[in-house]
Amino acid sequence: MATQLETRGNLTPAHWDVSKPEIYTEDRWGPIFKEMREIAPINFVQESHLGDYWNVTTPKAIQHVEALPDIFSSSYEHGGITLLPDLKESLPDGTPFILPMFIAMDRPDHTAERRVIAPAFTPAEMTRMTEDIRRRTAEVLDSLPIGESFDWVDKVSIELTTQMLAILFDFPWEDRRKLTLWSDWAGDVELAMDDNKREQRMAMMLEMGAYFQNLWDERLKKGAAPDLISRMVHSGMRDMTHLEYIGNLILLIVGGNDTTRNSMSGYVYGLDQFPDEREKLEQNPDLIPNAVSEIIRWQTPLAHMRRTALQDYDLFGQQIRQGDKLGLWYLSANRDESVFENPDKLIVDRKNARRHLSFGYGIHRCVGARLAELQIRILLEEMAARRYRATVDGPVERVAACFVHGYKKMDVTLSTY
């Protein structure tokens, strides 16, 4: 079987098509990726609902691909960063509905635009924001009921991350939940594949663009400021098209919202699954910084990123052809047994937890990684300070997508220890 699978993939088992959303809502992806890593860690899937693509499932292969950005493109011009096929959407006036964003650009455009945003996430900026993040986290936790069931995703994960986004954009506070709504529509690739919802999704993105255009016009009249819109306005990014502006907003909103929010939910769910590790963390709060990395590894809030081959390439014996799309499955890499011992368990004192690939690798590594870690760390510290323990009440509702890997609803009960 292994020899046969070293072809272009005609004999790839049907269940290796891991683009199917039900694999994630039913939380049964683990054994599938494990089987791939053991038999054919790089394999070709044909005729999935997202089209043909390669599965790349191990850390070594993923890092190899990401280290060659001039061969394996991230650009929207070649398909972008998700496994979505080219849907050839258009606005009513016939303009192609393409949303460029700097994560979906190649050098030199990627470098130039990332350079504008990166100063918002320096160590100095993290220090500046720490006190405010801690204050807001404390306020949210102190508002929660003890001994009564509530939705952790809504009350904690979404609320904290949406507040953070509102601050980063200097966004009207009373409208901050719009950011959550837009993030959900933008980050769910399955909505783009639904003929009935595609137009609604486009309308949502245009609504977001109109709202942010008003903020752009407002910031144009003001001087330089640390918020992300002002950074774009008063830089080389000021000449962006409207659709490019929308694209970069989607990147920052989905990256800042879904990634952190699903790790915050993964923290509760993961420790509930492994009560011995929860007790270890409760008795040893000094483990919190390491536990943050382990939670991000174990949850892996973005399941994959896509690259498109710009030329034929021999990838560890597999013949990639120009134009092929590759799914880099971070979700699988973070459970690789050759790197992480007992990888399916969340282990708060795991020695090599920081070797995870949840933030990507190479020039496209997540620009906001430090902020995500800071927000999660402060949440764990404030939970520990109150000696709060969250216990999951029954089944959770998961996101139905192969891109964002997370939770839609998770009822929990808080107690003290």
Steps between C-alpha positions, in 0.01 A plus 500: 500500500775746587667441164176559313441821692832634381329574166300816438230364723253304288473246784483747788226373737181705481508577872830682452304788353527708815332802343160366609355716780329213681842356589549801727149541638514133600856540630630190320791648306775365728512133387473605133806723516686241707440242229628739234815582696573128534420392143539797266568831673483682165204378292275624223121531533287518187150633439429626850230766535788750512674350197826304474770566759802351676494415869826596671478363853839500677700785655810434287310515172290801602805699610677404177214637291466817707874562474466522120252788449628572150409147391187446710287811475257648752375764257133562434602514135564124516215401732592643840532330839198267519412192297205680342481469122482812283133594532529791254267719702417847369341817635178626337705725272701204375815575702661173618437451872859430605619604844879532507663489844866504591502143631374404151779683321850404397816705531555793461137610557463278806816640658399862443150467645601278791759763595219752553304274737785331688585798730158457665619164638850573629609404855471869596139508380425183694635665815290809432179298459550251785335702776194574291463136390523389861242753614252400231556129563436551869177687427371221276587225749349692791173529306460123464260296716638236735316168501276585203542377144593756230655503154876548544549567128264797505557640847878465517679400179305718259462789740869526588626466145239739358593759760865461400418548132296811577800648679743405222277670241378778733160368399173639644458304821121467482529333157783261586290185455478586131864392488400154622222475245727602211774266619262204504382569146847567364680209669250226411612368162196272481272804470682597181418156355129532579315645200224627727734679739775621265319824412415558865864449591607752236242747630640459851852573377382809313308617808820464699692690232253789504520525879878494500514747209337755730767430762769535231365838390487611863862396569618677183410829664702418809871455564695179555367271773575143620172342385518272197286717272714806568813296432361408159374851423833665579721256309556357155178303548296818460484433126323163544190433296176468694496123450861472618403700809213254566737208447751625754222574748375141464852374564540708815151426628504124437862473615436703812161355580474135403854396590500639853136431572522132407815454706321656798218249451750219436658580838178420683406202286850350501549522876152360553604198290816452708416576864843378616661775294247755623588413859871521417450851363282605792769389746785651294400838351863555400422257216257745340739644235588151380137390522405782263726355229368151568138616475571670167672181377225270619216714365665620175240772430568516125502148357685574178657753269520458125790550263496475119796364305646747251714230340541123494675383817611172655373518859657209686435268208157633407476671163326831552393666176477868421155623602441228762361619830639367827318488832754549780324330788623665819237297681685182402853636550417596858404138573809344338624218724859542379507852646252493788483205737142396577385780266124461548526590866518858622804498731549835673871445573585355157868580441476581130153656485637805319592288199140513384414637157170666587641840403654373177865514403729724298414838356126452554521410870210666683582866559276509810638189671634694800165666561312170479736345755471804727120497500482127575769522769317780679173307485668200666668721759176675592316167518773373733488815712129435562554124529232452236445165332276466192329164450343421165128420513425241233580499126657802333406647163796526262567714195404317178808582292841366405669841544403650835519225761291602795182514703167669442350423840628348821290501815707497818455542874748694709604381843789580733777269620 
